[in-house]
Amino acid sequence: MQVLLNFINLPFIGQVDLGGGLLALFFLCLLAVVGFEFVNGFHDTANAVATVIYTKALKPMAAVPWSGMWNFLGVFTGGVAVAMGILKLVPLNALMSLPVSVGATLVLAVLLASIIWNLGTWWLGIPCSSSHTLIGAMIGASLAFTLYYKGSVNWEKAGDIGLSLIVSPVVGFGLAMLLMYFLRHVVKSQILFHAPTGENDRPPILIRLLLITTCTLVSYFHGSNDGQKGVGLLMLILIAFLPAKFALDQRVNDSKILVSLNRVESSLKGDPTTAGQTAIDHLGTSIAAAKATIANGQSRDAKNVFRFRKEVQAVVKDAKAVLADKGIVLAPGDRTALSSAVKEMNDTTDYAPIWVIATISLSLGIGTMIGWKRIVMTIGEKIGKEHLNYAQGATAEIVAAGTIGMSTWFGLPVSTTHVLSSGIAGAMVASNGTKNLNKNTLKAIAMAWVLTLPVSIILAFILFVVFHLFV
């Protein structure tokens, strides 16, 4: 195993202090997260190509690699806000104080539960949310974790994510229906509402470019949102197994952190109320703790690095509280300096190395090119009783791209599957009312939507308990 580590020359090479069994477990976890993102590629990304394939804008052999490439780019340029949101769902603080095997147990339970449910729904050709599956699995494994150890699920974060996942399909349905109504009453050219009937019945060039553009946008934003979930999972594995190397961004040394701490401290020159002074005092205590750890030379050693990570996070949290406190009056320059320093410190803990992003990008992109057909057939043929027309396909994808893009901006995961399929349903209702919908397919999708969260919670819970007995 060590020979393999030296050969691939990852950033932590030569500093991996894991026994043979833990090293094998480490690689098993890496393989599982790559497998999850691969399955996510052909399960969720198939939604992005369904409309261009069934409107004859692109042939499958062109549409699938094209979508895969834009998914790859989406992961690469989408930032890490969603990834860190996923990471914060689990009781990470409690996890880091325990043996590595406990973290491995949690990670494996989450990943295997997600893969099992995703593969099962894919086999049945039912569009199902990988986001719902992953969130449910993380909650289930975290609940099982609390049976044995201190810690709890981050219910506040889970609530924010859950609300995003529930609201987004409703938004997709409503916006697609409104946009389709608008197109029907404003656009005079009937070719936009034509449904292709034969193999050679292709859309005109402008409509074809529109459909390819919307497919590109959905693929890109899918990568920037769903791809980040894999980044978060991979970072969870690395922090669990190698906290000294990955709990903090190694590119940011202690001198840079000290500069940021001093900038935070020097910006507090306002005239606060009594309540505001309390917030400043909390921040001063957090700054002092972080500075003391650096002064003692304990910020990067294996035993104390995670404590230092929590101290940095406390400074960020308390500084944000100061910025939000209306009782604290800061000069514009001080407020700007404080905000900038907070961002610098937040980037010290909320980060992902480029090779992590590249690994997930490749897994998602390659997965897109394999196994896509089952889900595409459901999206393109079975949601409605009639063939998808050009306007319906473009409408659904414009709404999906916009919804996913906004969710990524706010750092919230969203289900591409549910947004796009509900968008298609909304566009079809706007065209011919509910009589054009295939109620059996919609019932299957709705059933998967309802069952995904509880099933993935139960699966991950059981897997954690089983693995805990043997790992």
C-alpha positions in Angstrom: 0.0 0.0 0.0 2.8 2.5 0.9 4.4 1.8 -2.5 1.2 2.8 -4.2 1.0 6.0 -2.1 4.5 6.9 -3.0 3.8 6.2 -6.7 0.7 8.4 -7.0 2.5 11.1 -5.0 -0.5 12.8 -3.3 0.2 15.7 -1.0 0.2 13.6 2.1 2.8 11.0 0.8 5.5 10.1 3.2 3.4 11.3 6.2 0.7 8.7 6.3 0.9 7.0 9.8 -1.6 4.2 9.4 -1.2 0.6 10.1 -1.8 -2.0 7.4 -5.5 -2.6 8.4 -6.3 1.1 8.7 -4.5 1.8 5.4 -6.6 -0.8 3.6 -9.7 0.8 5.3 -8.6 4.2 4.1 -8.4 3.0 0.5 -11.8 1.3 0.8 -13.3 4.6 1.9 -11.7 6.4 -1.0 -13.0 3.8 -3.4 -16.5 4.1 -1.9 -16.6 7.9 -2.3 -15.4 7.6 -5.9 -18.0 4.9 -6.5 -20.7 7.2 -5.0 -19.8 10.0 -7.3 -19.6 7.7 -10.3 -23.1 6.4 -9.6 -24.3 10.0 -9.1 -22.9 10.7 -12.6 -25.1 8.2 -14.5 -28.0 8.5 -12.0 -28.5 12.3 -11.7 -26.7 13.7 -14.6 -28.8 11.7 -17.0 -31.5 14.3 -16.3 -29.4 17.0 -18.0 -29.2 15.1 -21.3 -32.8 13.8 -21.4 -34.2 16.8 -23.1 -31.6 17.3 -25.8 -31.8 13.6 -26.7 -35.6 13.4 -26.8 -35.9 16.7 -28.7 -33.3 15.4 -31.2 -31.1 18.4 -30.6 -28.1 16.1 -30.0 -27.6 12.4 -30.5 -26.7 10.4 -27.3 -23.1 9.8 -28.4 -22.6 13.6 -28.5 -24.9 14.7 -25.7 -23.5 12.4 -22.9 -19.8 13.3 -23.3 -20.7 16.9 -23.7 -22.7 16.8 -20.4 -19.9 14.9 -18.7 -17.3 17.6 -19.7 -19.5 20.4 -18.3 -20.1 18.5 -15.1 -16.4 18.2 -14.7 -15.9 21.9 -15.2 -18.8 22.6 -12.8 -17.1 20.7 -9.9 -13.8 22.4 -10.7 -15.1 26.0 -10.6 -18.1 25.7 -8.2 -16.3 26.5 -5.0 -16.7 24.4 -1.8 -19.7 26.0 0.0 -22.0 23.1 -0.6 -19.2 20.6 0.2 -18.7 22.3 3.6 -22.4 22.3 4.3 -22.5 18.5 3.8 -19.4 18.1 6.0 -21.1 20.1 8.8 -24.0 17.6 9.0 -22.1 15.0 10.9 -20.8 15.4 14.5 -17.3 16.2 13.3 -16.0 17.7 16.5 -16.9 14.5 18.5 -15.6 12.3 15.7 -12.1 13.8 15.7 -11.5 12.9 19.3 -12.2 9.2 18.7 -10.1 6.4 17.0 -9.8 6.6 13.2 -11.8 3.4 12.8 -15.0 5.2 14.2 -14.7 7.8 11.4 -14.2 5.0 8.9 -17.3 3.3 10.2 -19.4 6.4 9.8 -18.1 7.2 6.3 -18.6 3.6 5.0 -22.2 3.5 6.4 -23.0 6.8 4.7 -21.5 5.8 1.3 -22.7 2.3 1.1 -26.3 3.2 2.1 -26.3 6.0 -0.6 -24.9 3.7 -3.3 -27.3 0.9 -2.5 -30.4 3.1 -2.8 -29.1 5.0 -5.8 -28.4 1.8 -7.7 -31.7 0.3 -6.8 -33.7 3.2 -8.1 -31.5 3.5 -11.2 -32.1 -0.2 -12.0 -35.9 0.4 -11.8 -35.5 3.5 -14.0 -36.9 5.8 -11.3 -35.5 9.3 -11.1 -34.4 9.6 -7.4 -32.4 12.3 -5.7 -28.8 11.5 -4.8 -29.0 14.6 -2.5 -31.9 13.2 -0.5 -30.2 9.9 -0.3 -26.9 11.3 0.9 -28.5 13.7 3.5 -30.6 10.8 4.8 -27.6 8.5 5.0 -25.6 11.1 6.9 -28.4 11.7 9.4 -28.9 7.9 9.9 -25.2 7.2 10.5 -24.9 10.2 12.8 -27.9 9.0 14.8 -26.2 5.6 15.2 -23.0 7.4 16.1 -24.8 9.1 19.0 -25.8 5.7 20.5 -22.1 4.9 21.2 -20.5 8.3 21.6 -21.1 12.0 22.5 -22.3 14.3 19.8 -25.4 15.0 17.8 -26.7 15.6 14.3 -26.4 19.2 13.2 -30.2 19.6 13.1 -30.1 23.3 12.2 -28.0 22.5 9.1 -30.1 19.5 8.3 -33.2 21.7 8.5 -31.8 24.2 6.1 -30.8 21.5 3.6 -34.1 19.7 4.0 -36.0 22.9 3.3 -34.0 23.4 0.2 -34.6 19.9 -1.0 -38.4 20.1 -0.4 -39.0 23.6 -1.8 -36.9 23.3 -4.9 -39.2 20.8 -6.8 -42.2 23.0 -6.0 -40.3 26.0 -7.3 -39.3 24.0 -10.4 -42.9 23.0 -11.2 -44.3 26.5 -10.6 -41.6 28.4 -12.5 -41.7 26.0 -15.5 -45.5 26.3 -15.7 -45.3 30.1 -15.6 -42.5 30.2 -18.2 -44.4 27.8 -20.5 -47.6 29.9 -20.3 -45.5 33.0 -21.1 -44.0 31.4 -24.2 -47.3 30.1 -25.4 -48.9 33.6 -25.3 -45.9 35.6 -26.5 -44.0 33.5 -29.0 -45.8 33.4 -32.4 -43.6 30.8 -34.1 -45.2 27.4 -33.7 -42.0 25.5 -34.5 -40.9 26.1 -30.9 -43.9 23.9 -29.7 -43.2 21.1 -32.2 -42.5 17.6 -30.9 -40.1 15.6 -33.2 -41.8 12.5 -34.7 -39.1 10.7 -36.6 -35.4 9.9 -36.5 -34.5 12.7 -38.9 -37.0 15.3 -37.5 -34.5 17.7 -35.9 -35.1 21.2 -34.5 -34.1 24.3 -36.5 -30.6 25.5 -35.8 -31.6 28.4 -33.4 -33.8 26.1 -31.3 -31.2 23.4 -31.4 -28.6 25.9 -30.0 -31.1 26.9 -27.3 -31.6 23.3 -26.2 -27.8 22.6 -26.2 -27.2 25.8 -24.2 -29.8 24.8 -21.6 -28.4 21.3 -21.4 -24.9 22.8 -20.9 -26.1 25.1 -18.1 -27.9 22.2 -16.2 -24.8 20.0 -16.6 -22.5 22.8 -15.3 -24.6 23.7 -12.4 -25.2 20.0 -11.5 -21.5 19.6 -11.3 -21.1 22.8 -9.2 -23.8 21.5 -6.8 -24.0 17.7 -6.8 -20.3 17.3 -7.4 -19.5 19.3 -4.3 -21.2 16.6 -2.2 -18.5 14.1 -3.3 -15.9 16.7 -2.4 -17.4 17.1 1.1 -17.4 13.3 1.6 -13.8 12.9 0.4 -12.7 15.7 2.8 -14.6 13.9 5.6 -12.5 10.8 4.9 -9.2 12.7 4.8 -10.0 14.7 8.0 -11.1 11.5 9.8 -8.0 9.5 8.8 -5.4 12.2 8.6 -6.4 15.2 10.7 -2.9 16.6 11.1 -2.7 17.0 7.3 -6.3 18.0 6.4 -8.0 19.6 9.4 -6.5 22.9 8.2 -5.3 24.1 4.8 -1.6 23.4 4.8 -1.0 26.3 2.3 -2.0 28.7 5.1 0.8 28.8 7.7 0.6 30.1 11.3 2.1 33.5 10.4 -0.7 34.1 7.9 -3.3 33.1 10.5 -1.7 35.4 13.1 -2.0 38.3 10.6 -5.7 37.5 10.1 -6.2 37.3 13.9 -4.5 40.7 14.4 -6.6 42.2 11.7 -9.7 41.0 13.4 -8.5 42.4 16.7 -7.4 45.8 15.4 -10.8 46.3 13.6 -12.8 46.3 16.9 -12.6 50.1 17.5 -16.4 50.8 17.6 -18.6 52.2 20.3 -20.7 49.2 21.2 -23.7 48.9 23.5 -23.5 46.6 26.6 -24.9 43.8 24.5 -22.4 44.6 21.8 -19.6 44.5 24.3 -20.5 41.0 25.2 -20.1 39.9 21.6 -16.7 41.6 21.4 -15.6 40.0 24.7 -16.5 36.6 23.3 -14.5 37.3 20.2 -11.5 38.5 22.2 -11.6 35.3 24.2 -11.6 33.2 21.0 -8.7 35.2 19.5 -6.7 34.8 22.7 -7.2 31.0 22.6 -6.1 30.7 19.0 -3.1 32.9 19.5 -2.0 30.8 22.6 -2.2 27.6 20.6 0.1 29.1 17.9 2.5 30.5 20.5 2.8 27.0 22.2 3.6 25.4 18.8 0.6 23.1 19.0 -1.4 24.3 16.0 -0.3 21.6 13.6 0.6 18.6 15.7 -1.7 15.5 15.5 -2.9 15.8 19.1 -4.0 19.4 19.0 -4.7 20.3 15.4 -8.4 19.7 15.6 -8.6 21.8 18.8 -6.9 24.6 16.9 -9.4 24.1 14.0 -12.3 24.5 16.5 -10.6 27.7 17.9 -10.3 29.2 14.4 -13.9 28.3 13.7 -14.9 30.0 17.0 -13.1 33.2 15.9 -15.0 33.1 12.6 -18.4 32.5 14.3 -17.8 35.2 17.0 -16.6 37.7 14.4 -19.7 37.1 12.2 -21.8 37.7 15.4 -20.0 41.1 15.8 -20.6 42.0 12.2 -24.3 41.1 12.6 -24.8 43.0 15.9 -26.5 46.3 15.3 -25.3 47.5 18.7 -21.7 47.6 17.5 -20.8 50.6 15.4 -17.8 50.0 13.2 -16.1 52.4 10.9 -16.6 51.4 7.2 -12.9 50.6 6.9 -12.9 48.5 10.0 -16.0 46.6 8.9 -14.4 45.8 5.6 -11.2 44.7 7.2 -13.0 42.5 9.6 -15.1 40.9 6.9 -12.0 40.3 4.8 -10.1 38.7 7.8 -13.1 36.5 8.6 -13.2 35.2 5.0 -9.4 34.4 5.2 -9.8 32.5 8.4 -12.9 30.7 7.2 -11.0 29.5 4.1 -8.4 28.0 6.4 -10.9 25.3 7.5 -13.4 25.3 4.6 -11.3 24.2 1.7 -10.5 21.3 -0.6 -7.2 20.5 -2.3 -7.2 20.7 -6.1 -6.5 16.9 -6.4 -9.7 16.2 -4.3 -11.8 18.3 -6.7 -10.1 16.7 -9.7 -10.8 13.2 -8.4 -14.5 14.0 -7.9 -14.8 15.8 -11.2 -13.4 12.8 -13.1 -15.6 10.4 -11.3 -18.7 12.4 -12.0 -17.8 13.1 -15.6 -17.0 9.4 -16.4 -20.1 8.3 -14.5 -22.2 10.6 -16.7 -21.1 8.6 -19.8 -22.2 5.2 -18.4 -25.6 3.9 -17.5 -27.5 7.0 -18.4 -30.2 5.5 -20.6 -32.6 4.1 -17.9 -33.2 7.5 -16.3 -33.2 9.4 -19.7 -36.1 7.1 -20.9 -38.2 7.9 -17.9 -37.6 11.7 -18.1 -38.0 11.9 -21.9 -40.8 9.4 -22.5 -42.7 8.5 -19.3 -43.5 11.7 -17.4 -45.9 12.8 -20.1 -48.1 10.8 -22.4 -46.9 12.8 -25.4 -43.4 13.3 -26.8 -41.5 16.2 -25.2 -41.6 19.3 -27.5 -38.8 21.8 -27.9 -40.4 24.5 -25.7 -41.1 22.0 -22.8 -37.5 20.8 -22.9 -36.0 24.2 -22.9 -38.3 25.5 -20.3 -37.6 22.7 -17.8 -33.9 23.1 -18.3 -33.8 26.9 -18.0 -35.7 26.6 -14.7 -33.5 23.7 -13.5 -30.3 25.6 -14.3 -31.5 28.7 -12.5 -32.7 26.9 -9.4 -29.5 24.8 -9.1 -27.3 27.8 -9.7 -29.0 29.9 -7.0 -28.8 27.0 -4.5 -25.0 26.7 -5.2 -24.7 30.4 -4.6 -26.3 30.0 -1.2 -24.2 26.9 -0.4 -27.3 24.6 -0.3 -27.5 21.2 -2.0 -30.5 20.7 -4.3 -31.9 17.7 -6.2 -31.3 18.0 -10.0 -33.6 15.1 -10.5 -36.6 16.6 -8.7 -36.1 20.1 -10.1 -35.9 18.9 -13.7 -38.6 16.2 -13.5 -41.0 18.6 -11.8 -40.0 21.3 -14.3 -41.0 19.0 -17.2 -44.3 18.1 -15.4 -45.0 21.9 -15.0 -44.3 22.6 -18.6 -46.6 19.8 -19.7 -49.4 21.0 -17.4 -49.1 24.5 -18.9 -49.4 22.9 -22.4 -52.3 20.5 -22.1 -53.3 20.4 -18.4 -52.9 17.4 -16.1 -54.4 15.0 -18.7 -51.0 14.9 -20.5 -49.2 13.6 -17.4 -48.5 9.9 -16.9 -49.8 9.5 -13.4 -48.2 6.0 -12.9 -44.7 7.5 -13.5 -45.4 10.5 -11.3 -46.6 8.2 -8.5 -43.4 6.2 -8.8 -41.2 9.3 -8.7 -43.3 10.7 -5.7 -43.0 7.4 -3.9 -39.2 7.4 -4.4 -39.2 11.0 -3.1 -41.1 10.1 0.0 -39.2 6.9 0.7 -35.7 8.1 0.0 -35.1 9.9 3.2 -36.4 7.3 5.7 -34.9 4.4 3.8 -31.5 5.9 3.6 -31.6 6.9 7.2 -32.5 3.3 8.3 -29.9 1.8 5.9 -27.1 4.0 7.2 -28.1 3.5 10.8 -28.1 -0.3 10.4 -24.8 -0.3 8.5 -23.1 1.8 11.1 -24.2 -0.6 13.9 -23.0 -3.6 11.9 -19.7 -2.1 10.9 -19.1 -0.9 14.5 -19.1 -4.5 15.6 -16.3 -5.5 13.2 -14.2 -2.4 12.3 
